[in-house]
Amino acid sequence: MAEHKVGDYVKGKKFGSFEHDFEGEIEKIYENSVLIHILSYNDEDRILVGELNNRAIVRKEDAELAKAKA
């Protein structure tokens, strides 16, 4: 598995109350998880994303790299 870096654009798997997967940019890296600033999501999750202030903590294994930081 590639090492995650701050600024990488990742796809996050749905979890908890999320109905769909989402995408965003890694803001912070923890030991086993990453903080994602959610930038793209399904409209059905709009209220939840707003309640989470457009951020979610996701296990590293559930954050699939979509685009590495340049």
CHARMM-style PDB file with segment names, atoms N, HN, CA, C and O in Angstrom:
ATOM      1  N   MET     1       0.849  -1.193   0.000  1.00  0.00      PROA
ATOM      2  CA  MET     1       0.000   0.000   0.000  1.00  0.00      PROA
ATOM      3  C   MET     1       0.885   1.244   0.000  1.00  0.00      PROA
ATOM      4  O   MET     1       1.851   1.324   0.759  1.00  0.00      PROA
ATOM      5  N   ALA     2       0.560   2.191  -0.834  1.00  0.00      PROA
ATOM      6  HN  ALA     2      -0.225   2.126  -1.451  1.00  0.00      PROA
ATOM      7  CA  ALA     2       1.314   3.435  -0.909  1.00  0.00      PROA
ATOM      8  C   ALA     2       1.129   4.251   0.365  1.00  0.00      PROA
ATOM      9  O   ALA     2       0.070   4.222   0.992  1.00  0.00      PROA
ATOM     10  N   GLU     3       2.162   4.966   0.727  1.00  0.00      PROA
ATOM     11  HN  GLU     3       3.022   4.989   0.217  1.00  0.00      PROA
ATOM     12  CA  GLU     3       2.117   5.817   1.922  1.00  0.00      PROA
ATOM     13  C   GLU     3       1.279   7.061   1.626  1.00  0.00      PROA
ATOM     14  O   GLU     3       1.492   7.732   0.616  1.00  0.00      PROA
ATOM     15  N   HSD     4       0.335   7.361   2.499  1.00  0.00      PROA
ATOM     16  HN  HSD     4       0.162   6.816   3.319  1.00  0.00      PROA
ATOM     17  CA  HSD     4      -0.491   8.555   2.339  1.00  0.00      PROA
ATOM     18  C   HSD     4       0.315   9.795   2.697  1.00  0.00      PROA
ATOM     19  O   HSD     4       1.191   9.759   3.562  1.00  0.00      PROA
ATOM     20  N   LYS     5       0.000  10.900   2.009  1.00  0.00      PROA
ATOM     21  HN  LYS     5      -0.711  10.929   1.306  1.00  0.00      PROA
ATOM     22  CA  LYS     5       0.661  12.183   2.269  1.00  0.00      PROA
ATOM     23  C   LYS     5      -0.400  13.276   2.367  1.00  0.00      PROA
ATOM     24  O   LYS     5      -1.452  13.194   1.733  1.00  0.00      PROA
ATOM     25  N   VAL     6      -0.111  14.293   3.167  1.00  0.00      PROA
ATOM     26  HN  VAL     6       0.743  14.360   3.682  1.00  0.00      PROA
ATOM     27  CA  VAL     6      -1.001  15.454   3.257  1.00  0.00      PROA
ATOM     28  C   VAL     6      -1.107  16.065   1.861  1.00  0.00      PROA
ATOM     29  O   VAL     6      -0.098  16.284   1.190  1.00  0.00      PROA
ATOM     30  N   GLY     7      -2.333  16.336   1.436  1.00  0.00      PROA
ATOM     31  HN  GLY     7      -3.152  16.158   1.980  1.00  0.00      PROA
ATOM     32  CA  GLY     7      -2.570  16.915   0.119  1.00  0.00      PROA
ATOM     33  C   GLY     7      -2.998  15.898  -0.926  1.00  0.00      PROA
ATOM     34  O   GLY     7      -3.488  16.280  -1.988  1.00  0.00      PROA
ATOM     35  N   ASP     8      -2.822  14.595  -0.645  1.00  0.00      PROA
ATOM     36  HN  ASP     8      -2.424  14.284   0.218  1.00  0.00      PROA
ATOM     37  CA  ASP     8      -3.287  13.571  -1.579  1.00  0.00      PROA
ATOM     38  C   ASP     8      -4.814  13.622  -1.679  1.00  0.00      PROA
ATOM     39  O   ASP     8      -5.501  13.877  -0.690  1.00  0.00      PROA
ATOM     40  N   TYR     9      -5.330  13.378  -2.875  1.00  0.00      PROA
ATOM     41  HN  TYR     9      -4.772  13.171  -3.679  1.00  0.00      PROA
ATOM     42  CA  TYR     9      -6.771  13.310  -3.105  1.00  0.00      PROA
ATOM     43  C   TYR     9      -7.159  11.845  -3.024  1.00  0.00      PROA
ATOM     44  O   TYR     9      -6.634  11.024  -3.776  1.00  0.00      PROA
ATOM     45  N   VAL    10      -8.071  11.507  -2.122  1.00  0.00      PROA
ATOM     46  HN  VAL    10      -8.497  12.174  -1.512  1.00  0.00      PROA
ATOM     47  CA  VAL    10      -8.427  10.113  -1.881  1.00  0.00      PROA
ATOM     48  C   VAL    10      -9.930   9.882  -1.988  1.00  0.00      PROA
ATOM     49  O   VAL    10     -10.732  10.811  -1.902  1.00  0.00      PROA
ATOM     50  N   LYS    11     -10.281   8.624  -2.179  1.00  0.00      PROA
ATOM     51  HN  LYS    11      -9.630   7.869  -2.249  1.00  0.00      PROA
ATOM     52  CA  LYS    11     -11.672   8.185  -2.156  1.00  0.00      PROA
ATOM     53  C   LYS    11     -11.895   7.504  -0.818  1.00  0.00      PROA
ATOM     54  O   LYS    11     -11.155   6.590  -0.453  1.00  0.00      PROA
ATOM     55  N   GLY    12     -12.906   7.942  -0.086  1.00  0.00      PROA
ATOM     56  HN  GLY    12     -13.507   8.684  -0.382  1.00  0.00      PROA
ATOM     57  CA  GLY    12     -13.237   7.351   1.202  1.00  0.00      PROA
ATOM     58  C   GLY    12     -14.444   6.442   1.079  1.00  0.00      PROA
ATOM     59  O   GLY    12     -15.437   6.798   0.445  1.00  0.00      PROA
ATOM     60  N   LYS    13     -14.356   5.255   1.694  1.00  0.00      PROA
ATOM     61  HN  LYS    13     -13.550   4.966   2.209  1.00  0.00      PROA
ATOM     62  CA  LYS    13     -15.482   4.325   1.674  1.00  0.00      PROA
ATOM     63  C   LYS    13     -16.560   4.809   2.634  1.00  0.00      PROA
ATOM     64  O   LYS    13     -16.271   5.409   3.668  1.00  0.00      PROA
ATOM     65  N   LYS    14     -17.807   4.534   2.270  1.00  0.00      PROA
ATOM     66  HN  LYS    14     -18.042   4.046   1.429  1.00  0.00      PROA
ATOM     67  CA  LYS    14     -18.919   4.912   3.148  1.00  0.00      PROA
ATOM     68  C   LYS    14     -18.769   4.190   4.486  1.00  0.00      PROA
ATOM     69  O   LYS    14     -18.290   3.058   4.552  1.00  0.00      PROA
ATOM     70  N   PHE    15     -19.189   4.871   5.542  1.00  0.00      PROA
ATOM     71  HN  PHE    15     -19.579   5.790   5.489  1.00  0.00      PROA
ATOM     72  CA  PHE    15     -19.157   4.292   6.883  1.00  0.00      PROA
ATOM     73  C   PHE    15     -20.187   5.008   7.734  1.00  0.00      PROA
ATOM     74  O   PHE    15     -20.674   6.071   7.350  1.00  0.00      PROA
ATOM     75  N   GLY    16     -20.521   4.452   8.866  1.00  0.00      PROA
ATOM     76  HN  GLY    16     -20.126   3.588   9.178  1.00  0.00      PROA
ATOM     77  CA  GLY    16     -21.468   5.091   9.766  1.00  0.00      PROA
ATOM     78  C   GLY    16     -22.755   5.477   9.061  1.00  0.00      PROA
ATOM     79  O   GLY    16     -23.419   4.628   8.467  1.00  0.00      PROA
ATOM     80  N   SER    17     -23.107   6.746   9.123  1.00  0.00      PROA
ATOM     81  HN  SER    17     -22.567   7.436   9.606  1.00  0.00      PROA
ATOM     82  CA  SER    17     -24.354   7.239   8.530  1.00  0.00      PROA
ATOM     83  C   SER    17     -24.233   7.592   7.051  1.00  0.00      PROA
ATOM     84  O   SER    17     -25.235   7.928   6.419  1.00  0.00      PROA
ATOM     85  N   PHE    18     -23.022   7.523   6.486  1.00  0.00      PROA
ATOM     86  HN  PHE    18     -22.208   7.249   6.999  1.00  0.00      PROA
ATOM     87  CA  PHE    18     -22.851   7.814   5.057  1.00  0.00      PROA
ATOM     88  C   PHE    18     -23.586   6.766   4.235  1.00  0.00      PROA
ATOM     89  O   PHE    18     -23.512   5.572   4.525  1.00  0.00      PROA
ATOM     90  N   GLU    19     -24.300   7.224   3.202  1.00  0.00      PROA
ATOM     91  HN  GLU    19     -24.360   8.194   2.967  1.00  0.00      PROA
ATOM     92  CA  GLU    19     -24.994   6.334   2.286  1.00  0.00      PROA
ATOM     93  C   GLU    19     -24.124   5.981   1.083  1.00  0.00      PROA
ATOM     94  O   GLU    19     -24.358   4.971   0.420  1.00  0.00      PROA
ATOM     95  N   HSD    20     -23.113   6.820   0.800  1.00  0.00      PROA
ATOM     96  HN  HSD    20     -22.923   7.640   1.339  1.00  0.00      PROA
ATOM     97  CA  HSD    20     -22.286   6.658  -0.397  1.00  0.00      PROA
ATOM     98  C   HSD    20     -20.821   6.957  -0.066  1.00  0.00      PROA
ATOM     99  O   HSD    20     -20.507   7.558   0.961  1.00  0.00      PROA
ATOM    100  N   ASP    21     -19.938   6.520  -0.963  1.00  0.00      PROA
ATOM    101  HN  ASP    21     -20.193   6.032  -1.797  1.00  0.00      PROA
ATOM    102  CA  ASP    21     -18.527   6.869  -0.845  1.00  0.00      PROA
ATOM    103  C   ASP    21     -18.366   8.359  -1.120  1.00  0.00      PROA
ATOM    104  O   ASP    21     -19.270   9.000  -1.657  1.00  0.00      PROA
ATOM    105  N   PHE    22     -17.220   8.899  -0.753  1.00  0.00      PROA
ATOM    106  HN  PHE    22     -16.486   8.378  -0.317  1.00  0.00      PROA
ATOM    107  CA  PHE    22     -16.951  10.320  -0.952  1.00  0.00      PROA
ATOM    108  C   PHE    22     -15.482  10.496  -1.325  1.00  0.00      PROA
ATOM    109  O   PHE    22     -14.700   9.548  -1.258  1.00  0.00      PROA
ATOM    110  N   GLU    23     -15.115  11.707  -1.716  1.00  0.00      PROA
ATOM    111  HN  GLU    23     -15.750  12.477  -1.771  1.00  0.00      PROA
ATOM    112  CA  GLU    23     -13.734  12.011  -2.093  1.00  0.00      PROA
ATOM    113  C   GLU    23     -13.300  13.302  -1.424  1.00  0.00      PROA
ATOM    114  O   GLU    23     -14.120  14.160  -1.099  1.00  0.00      PROA
ATOM    115  N   GLY    24     -12.001  13.421  -1.226  1.00  0.00      PROA
ATOM    116  HN  GLY    24     -11.335  12.724  -1.490  1.00  0.00      PROA
ATOM    117  CA  GLY    24     -11.483  14.642  -0.634  1.00  0.00      PROA
ATOM    118  C   GLY    24      -9.977  14.614  -0.491  1.00  0.00      PROA
ATOM    119  O   GLY    24      -9.305  13.701  -0.973  1.00  0.00      PROA
ATOM    120  N   GLU    25      -9.461  15.622   0.175  1.00  0.00      PROA
ATOM    121  HN  GLU    25     -10.007  16.364   0.567  1.00  0.00      PROA
ATOM    122  CA  GLU    25      -8.025  15.824   0.330  1.00  0.00      PROA
ATOM    123  C   GLU    25      -7.596  15.523   1.759  1.00  0.00      PROA
ATOM    124  O   GLU    25      -8.261  15.924   2.715  1.00  0.00      PROA
ATOM    125  N   ILE    26      -6.491  14.819   1.895  1.00  0.00      PROA
ATOM    126  HN  ILE    26      -5.951  14.494   1.118  1.00  0.00      PROA
ATOM    127  CA  ILE    26      -5.977  14.508   3.222  1.00  0.00      PROA
ATOM    128  C   ILE    26      -5.434  15.781   3.871  1.00  0.00      PROA
ATOM    129  O   ILE    26      -4.593  16.470   3.292  1.00  0.00      PROA
ATOM    130  N   GLU    27      -5.921  16.089   5.079  1.00  0.00      PROA
ATOM    131  HN  GLU    27      -6.603  15.530   5.549  1.00  0.00      PROA
ATOM    132  CA  GLU    27      -5.461  17.262   5.825  1.00  0.00      PROA
ATOM    133  C   GLU    27      -4.465  16.890   6.917  1.00  0.00      PROA
ATOM    134  O   GLU    27      -3.554  17.660   7.222  1.00  0.00      PROA
ATOM    135  N   LYS    28      -4.642  15.705   7.505  1.00  0.00      PROA
ATOM    136  HN  LYS    28      -5.382  15.080   7.256  1.00  0.00      PROA
ATOM    137  CA  LYS    28      -3.778  15.298   8.610  1.00  0.00      PROA
ATOM    138  C   LYS    28      -3.668  13.785   8.614  1.00  0.00      PROA
ATOM    139  O   LYS    28      -4.610  13.080   8.251  1.00  0.00      PROA
ATOM    140  N   ILE    29      -2.515  13.296   9.025  1.00  0.00      PROA
ATOM    141  HN  ILE    29      -1.750  13.869   9.320  1.00  0.00      PROA
ATOM    142  CA  ILE    29      -2.278  11.860   9.076  1.00  0.00      PROA
ATOM    143  C   ILE    29      -2.036  11.448  10.518  1.00  0.00      PROA
ATOM    144  O   ILE    29      -1.225  12.042  11.229  1.00  0.00      PROA
ATOM    145  N   TYR    30      -2.758  10.419  10.929  1.00  0.00      PROA
ATOM    146  HN  TYR    30      -3.417   9.937  10.351  1.00  0.00      PROA
ATOM    147  CA  TYR    30      -2.604   9.846  12.260  1.00  0.00      PROA
ATOM    148  C   TYR    30      -1.940   8.482  12.108  1.00  0.00      PROA
ATOM    149  O   TYR    30      -1.606   8.075  10.995  1.00  0.00      PROA
ATOM    150  N   GLU    31      -1.747   7.782  13.209  1.00  0.00      PROA
ATOM    151  HN  GLU    31      -2.018   8.112  14.113  1.00  0.00      PROA
ATOM    152  CA  GLU    31      -1.061   6.495  13.158  1.00  0.00      PROA
ATOM    153  C   GLU    31      -1.771   5.491  12.254  1.00  0.00      PROA
ATOM    154  O   GLU    31      -1.126   4.857  11.418  1.00  0.00      PROA
ATOM    155  N   ASN    32      -3.079   5.336  12.403  1.00  0.00      PROA
ATOM    156  HN  ASN    32      -3.603   5.851  13.081  1.00  0.00      PROA
ATOM    157  CA  ASN    32      -3.835   4.351  11.629  1.00  0.00      PROA
ATOM    158  C   ASN    32      -4.962   4.942  10.803  1.00  0.00      PROA
ATOM    159  O   ASN    32      -5.743   4.201  10.206  1.00  0.00      PROA
ATOM    160  N   SER    33      -5.060   6.260  10.758  1.00  0.00      PROA
ATOM    161  HN  SER    33      -4.426   6.862  11.243  1.00  0.00      PROA
ATOM    162  CA  SER    33      -6.169   6.909  10.057  1.00  0.00      PROA
ATOM    163  C   SER    33      -5.723   8.238   9.456  1.00  0.00      PROA
ATOM    164  O   SER    33      -4.616   8.717   9.701  1.00  0.00      PROA
ATOM    165  N   VAL    34      -6.622   8.816   8.661  1.00  0.00      PROA
ATOM    166  HN  VAL    34      -7.522   8.427   8.462  1.00  0.00      PROA
ATOM    167  CA  VAL    34      -6.348  10.117   8.047  1.00  0.00      PROA
ATOM    168  C   VAL    34      -7.577  11.013   8.207  1.00  0.00      PROA
ATOM    169  O   VAL    34      -8.707  10.526   8.242  1.00  0.00      PROA
ATOM    170  N   LEU    35      -7.350  12.311   8.302  1.00  0.00      PROA
ATOM    171  HN  LEU    35      -6.432  12.707   8.273  1.00  0.00      PROA
ATOM    172  CA  LEU    35      -8.427  13.294   8.325  1.00  0.00      PROA
ATOM    173  C   LEU    35      -8.604  13.790   6.898  1.00  0.00      PROA
ATOM    174  O   LEU    35      -7.680  14.334   6.294  1.00  0.00      PROA
ATOM    175  N   ILE    36      -9.821  13.590   6.366  1.00  0.00      PROA
ATOM    176  HN  ILE    36     -10.571  13.148   6.857  1.00  0.00      PROA
ATOM    177  CA  ILE    36     -10.115  13.976   4.984  1.00  0.00      PROA
ATOM    178  C   ILE    36     -11.023  15.199   4.971  1.00  0.00      PROA
ATOM    179  O   ILE    36     -12.054  15.230   5.644  1.00  0.00      PROA
ATOM    180  N   HSD    37     -10.628  16.205   4.195  1.00  0.00      PROA
ATOM    181  HN  HSD    37      -9.791  16.180   3.649  1.00  0.00      PROA
ATOM    182  CA  HSD    37     -11.499  17.345   3.911  1.00  0.00      PROA
ATOM    183  C   HSD    37     -12.363  16.916   2.728  1.00  0.00      PROA
ATOM    184  O   HSD    37     -11.870  16.797   1.607  1.00  0.00      PROA
ATOM    185  N   ILE    38     -13.632  16.687   2.976  1.00  0.00      PROA
ATOM    186  HN  ILE    38     -14.032  16.784   3.887  1.00  0.00      PROA
ATOM    187  CA  ILE    38     -14.538  16.144   1.963  1.00  0.00      PROA
ATOM    188  C   ILE    38     -14.853  17.224   0.926  1.00  0.00      PROA
ATOM    189  O   ILE    38     -15.356  18.297   1.260  1.00  0.00      PROA
ATOM    190  N   LEU    39     -14.550  16.921  -0.332  1.00  0.00      PROA
ATOM    191  HN  LEU    39     -14.141  16.049  -0.604  1.00  0.00      PROA
ATOM    192  CA  LEU    39     -14.757  17.872  -1.423  1.00  0.00      PROA
ATOM    193  C   LEU    39     -15.816  17.413  -2.415  1.00  0.00      PROA
ATOM    194  O   LEU    39     -16.434  18.241  -3.085  1.00  0.00      PROA
ATOM    195  N   SER    40     -16.032  16.105  -2.520  1.00  0.00      PROA
ATOM    196  HN  SER    40     -15.530  15.433  -1.976  1.00  0.00      PROA
ATOM    197  CA  SER    40     -17.004  15.565  -3.462  1.00  0.00      PROA
ATOM    198  C   SER    40     -17.791  14.461  -2.768  1.00  0.00      PROA
ATOM    199  O   SER    40     -17.211  13.548  -2.180  1.00  0.00      PROA
ATOM    200  N   TYR    41     -19.121  14.554  -2.843  1.00  0.00      PROA
ATOM    201  HN  TYR    41     -19.591  15.296  -3.322  1.00  0.00      PROA
ATOM    202  CA  TYR    41     -19.970  13.580  -2.167  1.00  0.00      PROA
ATOM    203  C   TYR    41     -21.329  13.541  -2.854  1.00  0.00      PROA
ATOM    204  O   TYR    41     -21.685  14.449  -3.605  1.00  0.00      PROA
ATOM    205  N   ASN    42     -22.077  12.487  -2.589  1.00  0.00      PROA
ATOM    206  HN  ASN    42     -21.788  11.749  -1.979  1.00  0.00      PROA
ATOM    207  CA  ASN    42     -23.421  12.334  -3.136  1.00  0.00      PROA
ATOM    208  C   ASN    42     -24.359  13.296  -2.418  1.00  0.00      PROA
ATOM    209  O   ASN    42     -24.226  13.506  -1.212  1.00  0.00      PROA
ATOM    210  N   ASP    43     -25.292  13.872  -3.136  1.00  0.00      PROA
ATOM    211  HN  ASP    43     -25.400  13.701  -4.115  1.00  0.00      PROA
ATOM    212  CA  ASP    43     -26.208  14.853  -2.548  1.00  0.00      PROA
ATOM    213  C   ASP    43     -27.038  14.273  -1.400  1.00  0.00      PROA
ATOM    214  O   ASP    43     -27.479  15.017  -0.524  1.00  0.00      PROA
ATOM    215  N   GLU    44     -27.254  12.957  -1.393  1.00  0.00      PROA
ATOM    216  HN  GLU    44     -26.896  12.352  -2.104  1.00  0.00      PROA
ATOM    217  CA  GLU    44     -28.001  12.328  -0.303  1.00  0.00      PROA
ATOM    218  C   GLU    44     -27.262  12.449   1.036  1.00  0.00      PROA
ATOM    219  O   GLU    44     -27.885  12.356   2.094  1.00  0.00      PROA
ATOM    220  N   ASP    45     -25.946  12.655   0.998  1.00  0.00      PROA
ATOM    221  HN  ASP    45     -25.440  12.731   0.139  1.00  0.00      PROA
ATOM    222  CA  ASP    45     -25.137  12.792   2.214  1.00  0.00      PROA
ATOM    223  C   ASP    45     -24.881  14.253   2.586  1.00  0.00      PROA
ATOM    224  O   ASP    45     -24.096  14.532   3.493  1.00  0.00      PROA
ATOM    225  N   ARG    46     -25.537  15.184   1.895  1.00  0.00      PROA
ATOM    226  HN  ARG    46     -26.175  14.958   1.159  1.00  0.00      PROA
ATOM    227  CA  ARG    46     -25.275  16.617   2.074  1.00  0.00      PROA
ATOM    228  C   ARG    46     -25.426  17.062   3.525  1.00  0.00      PROA
ATOM    229  O   ARG    46     -24.556  17.765   4.038  1.00  0.00      PROA
ATOM    230  N   ILE    47     -26.494  16.676   4.193  1.00  0.00      PROA
ATOM    231  HN  ILE    47     -27.200  16.104   3.776  1.00  0.00      PROA
ATOM    232  CA  ILE    47     -26.742  17.112   5.572  1.00  0.00      PROA
ATOM    233  C   ILE    47     -25.678  16.552   6.504  1.00  0.00      PROA
ATOM    234  O   ILE    47     -25.159  17.273   7.356  1.00  0.00      PROA
ATOM    235  N   LEU    48     -25.351  15.275   6.349  1.00  0.00      PROA
ATOM    236  HN  LEU    48     -25.773  14.690   5.657  1.00  0.00      PROA
ATOM    237  CA  LEU    48     -24.321  14.659   7.194  1.00  0.00      PROA
ATOM    238  C   LEU    48     -22.965  15.326   7.001  1.00  0.00      PROA
ATOM    239  O   LEU    48     -22.264  15.609   7.973  1.00  0.00      PROA
ATOM    240  N   VAL    49     -22.596  15.578   5.752  1.00  0.00      PROA
ATOM    241  HN  VAL    49     -23.165  15.348   4.962  1.00  0.00      PROA
ATOM    242  CA  VAL    49     -21.312  16.231   5.476  1.00  0.00      PROA
ATOM    243  C   VAL    49     -21.279  17.611   6.130  1.00  0.00      PROA
ATOM    244  O   VAL    49     -20.255  18.005   6.688  1.00  0.00      PROA
ATOM    245  N   GLY    50     -22.372  18.338   6.068  1.00  0.00      PROA
ATOM    246  HN  GLY    50     -23.204  18.018   5.614  1.00  0.00      PROA
ATOM    247  CA  GLY    50     -22.461  19.645   6.718  1.00  0.00      PROA
ATOM    248  C   GLY    50     -22.302  19.539   8.226  1.00  0.00      PROA
ATOM    249  O   GLY    50     -21.620  20.361   8.839  1.00  0.00      PROA
ATOM    250  N   GLU    51     -22.927  18.533   8.829  1.00  0.00      PROA
ATOM    251  HN  GLU    51     -23.481  17.865   8.331  1.00  0.00      PROA
ATOM    252  CA  GLU    51     -22.812  18.337  10.275  1.00  0.00      PROA
ATOM    253  C   GLU    51     -21.382  17.990  10.678  1.00  0.00      PROA
ATOM    254  O   GLU    51     -20.956  18.300  11.791  1.00  0.00      PROA
ATOM    255  N   LEU    52     -20.649  17.355   9.785  1.00  0.00      PROA
ATOM    256  HN  LEU    52     -20.994  17.104   8.881  1.00  0.00      PROA
ATOM    257  CA  LEU    52     -19.258  16.979  10.057  1.00  0.00      PROA
ATOM    258  C   LEU    52     -18.275  18.076   9.646  1.00  0.00      PROA
ATOM    259  O   LEU    52     -17.062  17.864   9.668  1.00  0.00      PROA
ATOM    260  N   ASN    53     -18.789  19.238   9.274  1.00  0.00      PROA
ATOM    261  HN  ASN    53     -19.773  19.411   9.255  1.00  0.00      PROA
ATOM    262  CA  ASN    53     -17.951  20.352   8.816  1.00  0.00      PROA
ATOM    263  C   ASN    53     -17.029  19.950   7.668  1.00  0.00      PROA
ATOM    264  O   ASN    53     -15.871  20.363   7.610  1.00  0.00      PROA
ATOM    265  N   ASN    54     -17.557  19.149   6.769  1.00  0.00      PROA
ATOM    266  HN  ASN    54     -18.498  18.814   6.816  1.00  0.00      PROA
ATOM    267  CA  ASN    54     -16.846  18.691   5.564  1.00  0.00      PROA
ATOM    268  C   ASN    54     -15.565  17.929   5.884  1.00  0.00      PROA
ATOM    269  O   ASN    54     -14.611  17.967   5.106  1.00  0.00      PROA
ATOM    270  N   ARG    55     -15.534  17.234   7.027  1.00  0.00      PROA
ATOM    271  HN  ARG    55     -16.309  17.203   7.659  1.00  0.00      PROA
ATOM    272  CA  ARG    55     -14.356  16.469   7.396  1.00  0.00      PROA
ATOM    273  C   ARG    55     -14.756  15.114   7.950  1.00  0.00      PROA
ATOM    274  O   ARG    55     -15.815  14.962   8.560  1.00  0.00      PROA
ATOM    275  N   ALA    56     -13.885  14.123   7.728  1.00  0.00      PROA
ATOM    276  HN  ALA    56     -13.025  14.246   7.233  1.00  0.00      PROA
ATOM    277  CA  ALA    56     -14.128  12.790   8.263  1.00  0.00      PROA
ATOM    278  C   ALA    56     -12.790  12.124   8.555  1.00  0.00      PROA
ATOM    279  O   ALA    56     -11.826  12.297   7.810  1.00  0.00      PROA
ATOM    280  N   ILE    57     -12.739  11.370   9.635  1.00  0.00      PROA
ATOM    281  HN  ILE    57     -13.522  11.230  10.240  1.00  0.00      PROA
ATOM    282  CA  ILE    57     -11.555  10.578   9.948  1.00  0.00      PROA
ATOM    283  C   ILE    57     -11.833   9.162   9.462  1.00  0.00      PROA
ATOM    284  O   ILE    57     -12.834   8.545   9.825  1.00  0.00      PROA
ATOM    285  N   VAL    58     -10.918   8.660   8.628  1.00  0.00      PROA
ATOM    286  HN  VAL    58     -10.105   9.161   8.333  1.00  0.00      PROA
ATOM    287  CA  VAL    58     -11.099   7.382   7.956  1.00  0.00      PROA
ATOM    288  C   VAL    58      -9.860   6.518   8.181  1.00  0.00      PROA
ATOM    289  O   VAL    58      -8.738   7.025   8.207  1.00  0.00      PROA
ATOM    290  N   ARG    59     -10.071   5.201   8.345  1.00  0.00      PROA
ATOM    291  HN  ARG    59     -10.982   4.789   8.324  1.00  0.00      PROA
ATOM    292  CA  ARG    59      -8.926   4.293   8.447  1.00  0.00      PROA
ATOM    293  C   ARG    59      -8.088   4.399   7.182  1.00  0.00      PROA
ATOM    294  O   ARG    59      -8.634   4.571   6.092  1.00  0.00      PROA
ATOM    295  N   LYS    60      -6.769   4.298   7.313  1.00  0.00      PROA
ATOM    296  HN  LYS    60      -6.326   4.159   8.199  1.00  0.00      PROA
ATOM    297  CA  LYS    60      -5.894   4.395   6.151  1.00  0.00      PROA
ATOM    298  C   LYS    60      -6.267   3.373   5.081  1.00  0.00      PROA
ATOM    299  O   LYS    60      -6.205   3.669   3.888  1.00  0.00      PROA
ATOM    300  N   GLU    61      -6.653   2.172   5.506  1.00  0.00      PROA
ATOM    301  HN  GLU    61      -6.703   1.931   6.476  1.00  0.00      PROA
ATOM    302  CA  GLU    61      -7.012   1.120   4.550  1.00  0.00      PROA
ATOM    303  C   GLU    61      -8.254   1.482   3.738  1.00  0.00      PROA
ATOM    304  O   GLU    61      -8.439   0.972   2.633  1.00  0.00      PROA
ATOM    305  N   ASP    62      -9.106   2.357   4.275  1.00  0.00      PROA
ATOM    306  HN  ASP    62      -8.956   2.771   5.172  1.00  0.00      PROA
ATOM    307  CA  ASP    62     -10.344   2.744   3.592  1.00  0.00      PROA
ATOM    308  C   ASP    62     -10.200   4.031   2.789  1.00  0.00      PROA
ATOM    309  O   ASP    62     -11.180   4.518   2.225  1.00  0.00      PROA
ATOM    310  N   ALA    63      -8.997   4.587   2.731  1.00  0.00      PROA
ATOM    311  HN  ALA    63      -8.201   4.192   3.189  1.00  0.00      PROA
ATOM    312  CA  ALA    63      -8.736   5.801   1.950  1.00  0.00      PROA
ATOM    313  C   ALA    63      -7.900   5.422   0.731  1.00  0.00      PROA
ATOM    314  O   ALA    63      -6.680   5.282   0.809  1.00  0.00      PROA
ATOM    315  N   GLU    64      -8.585   5.261  -0.389  1.00  0.00      PROA
ATOM    316  HN  GLU    64      -9.576   5.374  -0.453  1.00  0.00      PROA
ATOM    317  CA  GLU    64      -7.932   4.830  -1.631  1.00  0.00      PROA
ATOM    318  C   GLU    64      -7.405   6.036  -2.396  1.00  0.00      PROA
ATOM    319  O   GLU    64      -8.153   6.972  -2.676  1.00  0.00      PROA
ATOM    320  N   LEU    65      -6.134   6.015  -2.730  1.00  0.00      PROA
ATOM    321  HN  LEU    65      -5.526   5.254  -2.503  1.00  0.00      PROA
ATOM    322  CA  LEU    65      -5.509   7.135  -3.428  1.00  0.00      PROA
ATOM    323  C   LEU    65      -6.146   7.333  -4.796  1.00  0.00      PROA
ATOM    324  O   LEU    65      -6.203   6.400  -5.597  1.00  0.00      PROA
ATOM    325  N   ALA    66      -6.621   8.534  -5.066  1.00  0.00      PROA
ATOM    326  HN  ALA    66      -6.575   9.293  -4.416  1.00  0.00      PROA
ATOM    327  CA  ALA    66      -7.206   8.879  -6.363  1.00  0.00      PROA
ATOM    328  C   ALA    66      -6.215   9.724  -7.171  1.00  0.00      PROA
ATOM    329  O   ALA    66      -6.110   9.571  -8.388  1.00  0.00      PROA
ATOM    330  N   LYS    67      -5.493  10.613  -6.486  1.00  0.00      PROA
ATOM    331  HN  LYS    67      -5.579  10.736  -5.497  1.00  0.00      PROA
ATOM    332  CA  LYS    67      -4.524  11.471  -7.151  1.00  0.00      PROA
ATOM    333  C   LYS    67      -3.500  11.912  -6.128  1.00  0.00      PROA
ATOM    334  O   LYS    67      -3.848  12.525  -5.119  1.00  0.00      PROA
ATOM    335  N   ALA    68      -2.234  11.603  -6.383  1.00  0.00      PROA
ATOM    336  HN  ALA    68      -1.951  11.105  -7.202  1.00  0.00      PROA
ATOM    337  CA  ALA    68      -1.162  11.992  -5.461  1.00  0.00      PROA
ATOM    338  C   ALA    68      -0.890  13.476  -5.569  1.00  0.00      PROA
ATOM    339  O   ALA    68      -1.075  14.076  -6.628  1.00  0.00      PROA
ATOM    340  N   LYS    69      -0.453  14.061  -4.476  1.00  0.00      PROA
ATOM    341  HN  LYS    69      -0.303  13.574  -3.616  1.00  0.00      PROA
ATOM    342  CA  LYS    69      -0.091  15.476  -4.473  1.00  0.00      PROA
ATOM    343  C   LYS    69       1.086  15.676  -5.420  1.00  0.00      PROA
ATOM    344  O   LYS    69       2.036  14.892  -5.417  1.00  0.00      PROA
ATOM    345  N   ALA    70       1.018  16.711  -6.217  1.00  0.00      PROA
ATOM    346  HN  ALA    70       0.246  17.348  -6.219  1.00  0.00      PROA
ATOM    347  CA  ALA    70       2.071  16.988  -7.200  1.00  0.00      PROA
ATOM    348  C   ALA    70       3.375  17.375  -6.569  1.00  0.00      PROA
ATOM    349  OT1 ALA    70       4.349  17.636  -7.275  1.00  0.00      PROA
TER     350      ALA     70
END
